[in-house]
Amino acid sequence: MIKTLIVDDELKSQSTLHKLLEMYCPGVDVIGFAHNVETGIEAINTLKPDLVFLDISMPDGDGFEVLEKVVNRNFEVVFTTAFNDYAIKAFQFAALHYLLKPINYIELQSAVKRFKQNHQDVDLNEKIKILCDSLSNHHQKIILPTSNGLRIIELNQILRCEADGSYTNFYLSDDTVLMVSKVLSNFEDILPEEIFCRVHSKHLVNLNYISQYIKGRGGRIILSSGKEVEVSESKKKDFLKRLKYLAHSLTNVKK
């Protein structure tokens, strides 16, 4: 059984989540409830849960304070939040699970399934650090789920991303290639657009690694690694517009 704690200041939210877990998530044992930062810290330290559903906004602080102050950090967290799309991107950057309120039982089942399947090797403190960094719009690192676990990658290491069916291949500056089980459009949405540009249905490139653009119907890009990437005709206009903003740092661009 998965020992589970619910931390939420709203009793109705606690009750609803508890019922959904009982109805749709076999193997989950709710061992306690907490309604604010103080009781959340106490409950985690005392009950030592495997999984914590943690509300972000509470009367005496937020869920991040709970995580900062607990003694026992040997658990997984699923944040329950009403945050907007911008904040959701930050959660994706940090590979942290989240559920939007009102909670949908299918998404709840998916969160519990991920907990059962994934034995992650990235420290919770590191995840929170990357989350807070992303919330401040300082995107320095991203956590990528690979077949071997989670990998922390600096954004300036990523040369390009290439679609491979329902997977995405990340090509890094040290010649490493990481396969991630998410579609390319997912990373187009979350990677900062001032750095990364979708130039083709299959290609998302780091503009800082472009050494040359060869014009044509769509054209072609030569990356600093020597790799040649096609630009689709439909993406050309936006790509050249984005490239223009970086023209001062590019010395070998042909238009």
Secondary structure, DSSP 8 states (H G I E B T S, - for coil): -EEEEEE-S-HHHHHHHHHHHHHH-TTEEEEEEE-SHHHHHHHHHHH--SEEEEESEETTEEHHHHHHH-S---SEEEEEE---HHHHHHHHHTT-EEEESS--HHHHHHHHHHHHH----S-HHHHHHHHHHHHTT---EEEEEETTEEEEEEGGGEEEEEEETTEEEEEETTS-EEEESS-HHHHHHHS-TTTEEEEETTEEEEGGGEEEEE-SSS-EEEETTS-EEE--HHHHHHHHHHHHHTGGG-SS---
